[in-house]
Amino acid sequence: MGRLLKKEDILAYAIASTALSTGGGGVGPSLERVEKMYDEAMARGAKPELIDLKEVPDDAIVTSVVGTGGGVSSEMKMRWGSRGGRLHRDLPFLYDPEALRDKILENDATWCPLNSWSEIPEPGNYRDMARKRLMEILGVDKFFSDLFFEISPMNTRSLCTMSLEGMKAIDATCAGYRAAPEISQTGLNLANVKCTPAVVATRWGDLIVFEKVLCYQRAEELIEGISTYSGGSAGGPFALTGKEAKKGAIPGCISFTIDIGKAILKARESGDDITEAILDAAKGRAYKLFEGKIAEYWQDHKYSFIWGMAKFKGTGEYAGHRFKAWYKNEFHISWLDDKPYVTSPDGINVIDPKTGWGLANFWPAEWEPGREVVIIGVKNDERWETPMGLKLFGPQHFFFDIEHVPIDQLVKR
């Protein structure tokens, strides 16, 4: 049987999702904003429920996401704006509709004239249009659930509101115990579940139906192109059965995140060590990799991703040592004293040890030099250690000639 999610569960998920999303997955809303989200959903009659993956009926229709979001070049920012530029930290889920309309009319007056049949999008979540179109294609009037792609702060609102659409949240993700930048990095890919038909939407009102693709990686590249020419964000759903979800999704990741979050919040209240609280709550899945201060941080924007490097100078027991990590939206490759260290598919998380808040690459202002941090690694699901899993999520996938060593073999407790 599923369990109803209380406010403390949602708050716990919200903060732990920043700590476990490997620097990506979007920007987390403040806990004050999460409380308001939950209260507003409850006032509308929401009854948030989390069920085990094994409870999903085999013939249920659920959705997964095909989409990407991140940085674009200055040229594309001039044309279509920037995904990051319009995000508000407490409302990372919505775009400013007035700004969207202004940009369309600006382009209409200069280089991109509208036609008589052109429609300026209505305010709201543009991906809802994609879900509605997929229902029309499949001939259904609702979905059992939206299967979460990753551990991400962006899921917080969905956990509050899914029940308003008659859906139950599933205690699973596709990427495992972390966030991931590419739609190919899903357990559904490992399980040979098709990702078509899919409907991709942009915030400009475009709808694109993917009827057939070569593979997940090809779908990723096509959506990257759409996103690059759309301000850095595009995506939408594809449908699968409950049986396929149980074959490919990685169970337990949402409840794992909630447990971590409760430990963080309890330690914050009691004044206990937050790092130790995270490690204890992870029950053997998490490892302390480093502690120190931010020494350097930079990023580039291209192909609808943000890319860069963070460098750290050790303190305490790590004094005299240095750590650095490379990211493509999320962190993937790390070095300890210039020697390769923890790599994807295992998670690398940079966390404020005083608050338990995970630093986000989508919020560069958080990366102030001198800020004290702790770096915690999290072992991902074992299926990513297979040859196919490493092709999709290992160092070579990101074009680093580095051997992946599983974190539990590499790091001493």
N, C-alpha and C positions, 0 to 999 in steps of 0.2 A: 504494500500500500504506500501511496505517496504521502508526503507530509506538507502541511501548510507552512508557508514561509512567513515568519513574523518580522517585525521591523528590525529587530536585532540581527536576524539572519541576512537581511538585505544590506544593512550597514556593514556587517562583517564581510560579505561578498565584495562590497564596493571598495573597501580599503585593501583587502588582500588581493583583489584583482590588479591593483596598481603594483603590488609587491611581486606578483608572479607573472606579469605579462611581458617580461624580458625587455622592458623599455619601449614596447610598442603597444598595439591594441587600442590606440587612441589616448585621450586625456581624461583622467578620472574626474567626476563631479565631486565637489566638496561634500562632506558628510551632512552638512546643513541642507544642501540641495537634495541629497538622497532622502533625508527625512521628509522633506516637502513632497518629493516624488511619490513616496510610499503613501503618505497621508492623502494626497490627491487621488491616487489610484483606489485606495480603500473607500474614499467618499463616493467614488463612481461605482462601487460594488465589486471591486476586484477581490479575488480569493486566490492569491498566488500559491501554486502547488508545484512541488518538485517530486518527480517520480524516477524510480530506477530505470535504467535502460532496458532491463529485461521485462519490465511491465508494459512496454510499448507493444500493442497488438501487431502481429505480422502484416496484416493487411492495411494498417493505418498509413495515411499519406502524410509524410513530414517533408520539410524543406531543409536544404542546406544552402549556403551562400556561395556565389561566384562574384568576387569583387576585389577591388584594391583601392588603396588611398594613401597619399603621401605627397611628396614635393614635386613641383614642376619647375621648368626653367623660367628665367625672367621673361622670355618671349611669350611663353604660354600664360604667365601671370598677366601680362599686358592684354592678351586677347580675352581670356576667360576668367581672370581672377585666380585666387589660390585657395585650395581647400583649407590650409591652415589659417589664412588671413581672416576668415569670417567665423572662426570658431571662438566661442566664449567658454572659458574653463568650466563654468557651472552648467553649461548647456551644450555639450559636445555633440548632441544628437541632431540638432536642428541648424539650418542655415537661416540667415536674416532674409526674409522674403522681400523686404523693401530694397535691400542691397542687390538681391538677385534681379529684381525687376529693373533697377537702375542700370545694371550692367548690360542687360539685354537691350534696353533702349539706347544706351550709349553706343553699343555696337551697331544697332540699327541705323543710327545717325551717321556712322562713319563707314565701316568696311563690310558689315554683315547685315544687309537690309532684310527685313521680314517680308514674308509673302502675305497675301490676303487670308490664307488658310493657317497661318502661323498662330500658335497658342502659347501665350506666356503662362508658365506653370503656376498653379495655385499654391499658396503657402502649405507647408506640411512636409512630411517625410516622403521624398520622391521615390523611395524604394517600395512604398505601398502600391504605387502604380504597377510596378513589376510583378508584385504578388498577385494583384487582381488579374493581370493579363495571363499569368501562368494558370490561375484557376480556370479562366475561360478556355485556354488551350486543352487542359486536362478534363474539363467538364465537371469540376467539383465546386462546391460552394464554401468550403473551409478546409483548413489543414489541421491535423492533430497537434502538431507542434512545429516550431522553428528550432532545428537542432543547432546549438551554438558551435561556431567554427573553432573558437579558441577561448582561453581565459582572457577576458578583456573587460575594462571598465564600461565599455559601450553596451555590455549585456545588462547592466544594472536596471535601466528603464524597462527592458523587456521582461525581466523577472517580476517587476511590479505590475505590468499591464497585460501580459499574455492572456491571463484568464478572462479579461474583458472581451476577448475574441474567441472564447471557448477553448483555449489551448492550455496544455500543461507543459511546464518546463521539464526537460529531460536532463538527468544528472549525468551528462557526458559532454565531451567536445570532440571535434574532429582532429585537432592538432595535438591534443594531449594536455600535458601539465604546463602549458605556456601559450604564448601568442606566436603567430607565424606570418610572414609577409606575403606568401604566395598561395593561391588556391590549390595548387598541386600538393601542398604539404598537409594533406588530410588523410586520415585513416580510410576514408571511402575510396581514395585512389589505390591504396594498398589492397583493398578488398575487391577491386575491379567493379565498383559501382559506377554506372554511367553518370555523367554530369550534364546530360541533355535530355529533354529540351530545357533550356534556361532562358530567362528573360532578364536582360541587363537594362538598367535605367540610369540616366544622368540627371543632375539637378536642373538641367535646362529643359526637361520634359521629353527627352528622347527615349524611345523604347526600341530595343534591338533583341530579336529572338535568335538564339543559337539553336539551330536544329540539329547540327552535326559538327563535331570537332574531332581532330585527330587524337587528342589525349588531353588530360588535365593541363599539362604544361603549355600546350598550344592555346587552350582556352585562357590561361593566365596571360599569355603574351598578347592575345587579341584584346583582352580587357585592359591591359596596360596601355595599349594604343588609344583606346576609347577614353580612358581616364586622363591620359596625358593631354588630350585635346578637349578636356572638359573641366579643367581647373584642378585636377588631381584626385578626382573621386568618381567612381562608377561601380555599379554592381547590382545584383539582384539574386533571385532564388532559382534553384532547380529542385525537382521533387524526387523522392525515393520512398520506398516502402519501409514499414517498421522492421521487416525482416532484414532488409539491406542495412538499415541504421544499426541494428544489433550486430551485424557482421563487421561493420567498418568503424563505428564510433568508439571512442575510448571512455569507458564508464568511470564514474566516481569523481570526475574533475571538478564539478561545481560544489559538491559537498566538501571535497578536499579544500577548496578555496574558502568556503564558509568557516570551516574549522580553523584554518590559518588566521582568518580575520578575527574570529572570536578570541583567539590567543593574543593577537596584537592589541585589540581593544582592552582586554583584561590587563595586560602588562602596562599599557598606557595609564590605566586607572590606578593600578597598584604601585607603579614606579619600578616594576621589575624589568629585567633586561629583555628588550623586545627581540633582539637577535636570538637569544636562547629560547624565547617563547615560540618563535617561528620554527626553529630546528626541532623542538620537542613536539610541536603539533604536527609536523610533517611526517613523523613516525618512520624515520629512516630514509626519506626521499630527498631531504634537503641537506646541503653541506655549506659551511662557511668557507668562502674562497679567499676573502681579503677584507681588510678594513683600512681606511686611510682618508685622505682628502683629495678632492678633485684637483688635478694639476692642469689639465688641458681638455678642451672639448671643441669639436668643430663638426659641421655637416654641410653636405651638398644636396641639391634638389634636382632630380632628373628622373624621367621615365615613371613618374607617379610614385616615387619612393624617396625617402630621405636616407642618405648614406653618410657615414662618418666614423669617427674614432673618439673614444673617451680614454683619458689617461689618469692614473691615480698614484699618489705617493703614500707609501705605507706609514701607519702609526701604530703605537702599542707593540704588540708582538710581531707586527709586520713592518716595523721601522727598518729602514735601509733597503726595503724591497719596493718594486714597482709593478703595477698591473695595468694592462691596457686591453680594450675590447673594441672590436669592429662591429658596426651594425648596418643592416639594411632594414629600416624600420625597427626591427628587433635586433638584439645582440646575438651574434652567431659564433664569433671567433675570439678567443682570449689568449693572452700571453702573460706569464708570470716571469719577471726578470728576463724578458725577451725570448723566452722559450714557450712554444705552443702549449696551451693548457686546456681548459674546458672548451668544448665546441658544441654547436648544434649537432644533433637534435636535442641535447640536454639544454636546460635553461640557464641563463646568466642574468641575474637581477640586481640592480643597483638600488639600494634602499636607504632612506634616512633612518639611522638607528634610534633617533629620539622620538619619531612619530610612527614608524612602520610604513610610511608612504613611499611607494616606488617611483623613482624618477622616470619621466617620460621623454623620449626623444622628440615627441611632437610638441614639447614645451621647453624650448632651449633655455629659457630664463631660469629654469630650475638648476641648471648646471653651472652654478657660480663657482669659480675657482676658490679653493679653500674650504668648500663645504664638506663636512664630515659625512662619510657614507660607509655602509657595509655592503659587501657583495656576496650574495647567496646563490649557489647553484642548485638546480632541481633536476633530478633524474627524470627523463621523459619515459613514456611507455616503452616496454621492451620491443614492441613490433617495429620501432624505428631503428633498431640495431640490425635489421635484416639487410641483405644487399639492396633490395628495392628501396627500403626506407632510407638508407644512406645515400643512394643516388638522388633522392628527392630532398634530403634535409641535412646531409653531411657537409663537411668543408669543401669537398670537390664540387658540389652543386653551386657553391658561391665562388668557384674558381680559385680556391686556395689549395696548394699542394701540401696538405697537412693530413695526417692520419687521425681519424676520430678514435679516441679512447673513451669508453664509457666512464662517466663521472665516478661511479662507485668503485672502479678499478684504479682511478687516477688520484683521487683525493682522500687523504686520511682524515678520519674524524678527530 
